[in-house]
Amino acid sequence: MRLAILANSAWYLQNFRLGLARHLRELGHEVVFIAPADGYETRLTDAGFAFHPWELAAGGTRPLQELASLWQLRGLLRRLQVQALLSFTPKGNLYGGLALPRGARFLPNVSGLGRLFIEPGALTQLVKPLYRPALGRAACVLFQNEDDRAVFVQLGLVAAERTRRLPGSGVDLQRFQPAPRHGPARRFLMVARLLRDKGVHEFVAAARVLKQERPDCDFVLLGSSRAANPTAVSAAELQAWLQAGWVQHIEQVDDVRPELACADCVVLPSYREGVPRSLLEAAAMAKPLLATDVPGCRDVVRPGLNGWLCAPRNSAALTQALRDVLACPPERLQDLGQAGRTLVEREFDEQRVFAAYAELLR
């Protein structure tokens, strides 16, 4: 088949879907990428794939602009004579289903419910009805956790028998290997875009308290500070945190492994996830995990086995959980990390995801 893989950024495709594209190419499919150009498209073309730019404002809500993006995608899919479309991210799933030519196979992946469901408002009520015709075109709608699947089924957006759960995006167990901890300070690492619904403010609030109690600890934010999202942390707010010394910030990197290797514990106080890739990669490197007890996070973090869960949107609960991590002996932290590695080997190997897509495309 001629397959198109669609998302809202070339960065996303290069970081999260390049392995899948290579696997499908090895099976004989012709694979092309479609996304807004952001500089990372050269990584995709260097890997031997065609890239077709799509004009889309990832966080945009202006009706005429969104309609133009939908119309452009419709023309692009027809011109490329796409026979199957694999889509990711909310707008990719929505616009992909509405734009896809009849007769083409559609496999949307709900890799998280997104801002419209996490912070519902008037726009949510306008967008929800569009999911029915969009997902109605799908051969199968893929979900990364049971909670998200239940939401879509209960809202009548998709029939249960036309859904399937995947183990997130999976993780490359060869690339992400256990790494020994090095460095003098206790280091807590949060890997995420700097958005409110990722729990950034709770992480900083906890760091502010604990830096007074334990000045030997480092709290590190790793992720883009330039996200086009209404909930993004402002540059002024980030600068104030850095000047106060509560946290450190590392802008988006191409290889997260060296930073994961330096961490004692990887933290994600998110409000809701699909299955967070950051936690899967940290677990694959045998790092203990601390996350909020929300859909997606609790699929990866098993309390007492490979980490801790705490209440969401609650900086006091996160602060206490971080104290619990600090009170944990090094040997116990090592055991938690090794258990996490075993868990991802058993349940989250990306080869399972690749096999599922190959089966659905037969």
N, C-alpha and C positions, 0 to 999 in steps of 0.2 A: 504493500500500500504506500501511497504518498501521505505521510503523517505530518501534521503541524502541531507544534507544542507552543502554547500561548500563555503568556503571563504579563504582569504589569511592569516588568523591568528586565532588561538584559542581565543585570546583576543577579536577580533571582534565578533566572534560567541557568546562568553559569555556575552558581553556587549550589543549586538544589536539583537541577534536572539534567545536567550534562551526562551524568552516569547512565541515567535511563535512556537518553537519546543514543548513546554509544551502544547500549545493549540492544535496542531495537534495530539499529543499523546493522549490527552483527547478524540479526535474524533475517535480514534481507529487505527491510523496509527503507524507503527514502524518507528522511527526516529533515524538516525545516523548522526554524524558530521564528516566532512572531512576538514582538514586544516593542515598547518605546526604546529608542536608542539612548544609552547613557554612558557610553565609553566601553562597556564590557562586551559589546557585540563582537569586538575583535577577538576576544577569547573564544567565542563560539565559531567564528569563521576560521580561526587558526586551527581549530579542532576538526575542520573539514565540513562544517554544516553551513547551509545557506541561511542568511538572516534577513528578515524583511521588517523594516521599521513600521511601527504602528503609532499614530499620534493619539496619545491618551494621557489625560491628567489623572494620575493615580488617586488623588484625593479630591478631584473636581466634582462639582455638583451643578454646574450651569447647564440647563437643559439643551440649549442649542449646541454647545460644545460636546456634550455627551452623545447627542444624536449624530453629529459629524463623525465622532470616533466609531460609532456603531456602523455607520454607512461605509466608512473607509474599510473597516474590517470585512464587511460583507463583500465588497468588491475585491479585496485581496484574496479571500478564500476561494472566490470563483475563478479569479485569474490564475491562481496556483493549482486549480483543480484538485483541491484537498479532498482526500477520500476518508480521512479520519482526523478528528481534532481532540487533542488532549489539553485540557485547560486547567489552570490553577489560579488562585486568588479570586475574590468575589466578583470583581468586574470581568475578569476573564471568563468565569463560568456563566455569568449573566449575558454578556454581549456575545460570547462565543455561541451559546445556544440560539440566540435570536438571529445571528448572522449566518449560521452554517447552511450551506446548500442542502436541499432535500436529497436523501439517499446516502449522505456521508455519515459515518459513525461518530458519535459524540460521547466522550468519556470525561465528564467534569469531576474534579477532585475538590471537595469541600475541605480545605486544609485549615479550617478555623472559621468561625462565624463572622468575624470582622466587626468594625465599629458600629455598623447599623444594628447589630443584635446586642452588642455589649452595652451600648449607650443608646437605647431606642428613642426615637423622636418622630417628628412628622415625616421626615424623609424615609424612615423605616417603613411606615405605612404605605408610602407611594411605591417603594421598591419591591416589597414582598410579593405583590401580585404578579410582577414580571418574572419571578422565578418559576411560576407554574408553566408558562409556555416555553421558557428557556430550557428547563430541566425535562420538560415533556418530550424534547427531541433526543434525550440521552438514551443510549443503549444500556447504560448502568451509571448510577451516581455513586461516586466513591467518597467515603467518609473516613476520617482518621480516628474518631472515637465514637463510642455508642451514644454519648450525650448529644452530640451534634446531630447524629442520625435521628434520634428521637425527636428533637426539635423540629426538623424538617418534615418528618412524617406526621407529627401531631398537628402541624400547621397546614397540612394538606398540600405541601409544595412538591412532594414526590411520594409515590407508592412504595411501601416497605419492600415489596418483592423486587423492586428495580434498584435496590441499593446494595452496597457491599462495604465492609470495613477493611481498611488496609492498616498495617502497623506504621502509621505516619508516613514520612518520606523514606524511612529506613536510614541506616547509617553504614558507611563504608568501613567495615571492621579491619580491613588491611591498612587503610590510611590512618585511622584513629586507633592507636595502640596505647596500652598503659604506659604512663611516663612517670618516673620518680619525681617527687616534689623537691624543688630546690629554691633557696632564698631564705633570708633570716626572719622575715615578718610573717605573721598569719595573714593570709590573703584570701579575701572573698571576692569572687568575680561574678558579675552579672553581664551576660551576653544578650543584648537586645537593642533594637532601635529605641531612641530616647523618647518614648511615648508614655502618656499618663496611664493608658490601660495595660502597659507592660509592668506597672508597679514601680516605676522609677522614683516617684516621690516617696513612697514607703521605704525603699532601699536607702535613699539619702537621709530620711528622718532617722532610721535605725542607725546608720553610720554616724550621724551627728551625736547620738547618745553614747554609742559604744567607743567612739574615738576618745571621749573623756574618761571612760572606764579603762580602756585598753589602748593606749597610744601606740602599742606595738603592732596593731592591726592595720591592714590596708583594705580599702573598699574601692573596687575598680569597676567602672562602667565601660563596657566595650560595645560600641555600636554607633550607627550613624546619628549625628546631631542635626542632619539636614533633611529629615523626612518631610515630604509634602503632606502633612496630616494635621488636622485641627487640634489634635491632642499632643502635638510635639512640644517638647520642652524648649523654651525660648533661649536664644543665645545669651541674653542677659542673666537669666536664671542659672544656666549652667556655669557661667563665669563666676557668679556669686558663690556657688558651691565649691568650685575649685579654689577660689581665693580664701575661703574659710578653711580649707584643708580637710573637709569632711570626706571627699571622694577624689579619685583620680579618673581621668577620662582618656580612653584610647579610641580614636576615630575608627571607622569601619576598616577591617584588614582583609587581605586576600587569603591568609592562612591563619586560622585561629589557634592552631595546635600549640605554638610556643606559649601563648597566653594561658591556655588551659593547663599546660604543664606546670606553670608557676602557681596555680591555685590550690588552696587547701580544700575549698568547697565552692561549688558553682551554685549561684542563687538566681531564682526567677520568681519574683512575687507578682506574676501576671494575674489579670482579672479573668482571662479565659484563653485557651489555646486549642489548636488542632491536636498535634503531638509535637511539642517544641523540639526542633532540631538541635538547639543549643544544649538541651539536657541529654539528648541521645549521644551527641558527640562527647560530652563530658563524661557520661557513664562509660562509653567505650574506652575512654582513657583512664578508667578506674578512679574517677573523682566522686566523692560523696556529694549528694544533691540536697538542696533546700528549696522548696517551692511552695506555692499556695495550693490549698485543697480545692482545686477547680478542675473542670473538664480539660483533658489534655495533659495537664501537669501530673495529675494523679494516675494517669496511665503509665507514666515512666517512674515516678517516685513511689516506692513502697516503704512506708514508715517502719523503722526497725530493721529493714533489710538493706536498703541502699541510701537512706537519707531521712529527711524530715519533711512533713507538711504542716503548714500553719494557715490560720484564717486569712482570707483575702481582704484587701483594702484596709488593713489594720497594721499600722506601723509598730504598735506596742507588741502585738503577737509576733511580728517578724523579729523585733528586737530580742524578745525572749528566746525565740528559736535559735537566733545567732549565738546567744549566750550558751544555749545547750550544745551547740557545735564546739564552742570554745572550751567547754568543760569536758569534752570527749577526749580520751587518751589517744595518742597517735596510732596505737595498734588497732583501736576500734575504728578510727577513720579509715585505716588501710583495709580493714575487713569490709566496711561498707562499700568502699570503692571497688573491691574485687567482686562483691556480690552484684554491683551494678554492671560490671563488665559481663558477668555470666548472664544476667538478665537480658542485655541487648543481644548477646550472641544467640540466646534462645528465642527471643520474640521479635527483634527489630532489625535483623540483618536486611540490608537493602536488596539482597538477592530475592527475598520473598516478594518485595514490591515489584521488582522487574518481572518475576514469573507471573504475577497476577495480571500485569498489563499485557504480557505476551499472550496469555490465555484469552483475555477479553478481545484481543485483536484478531484472533484466529477466525 
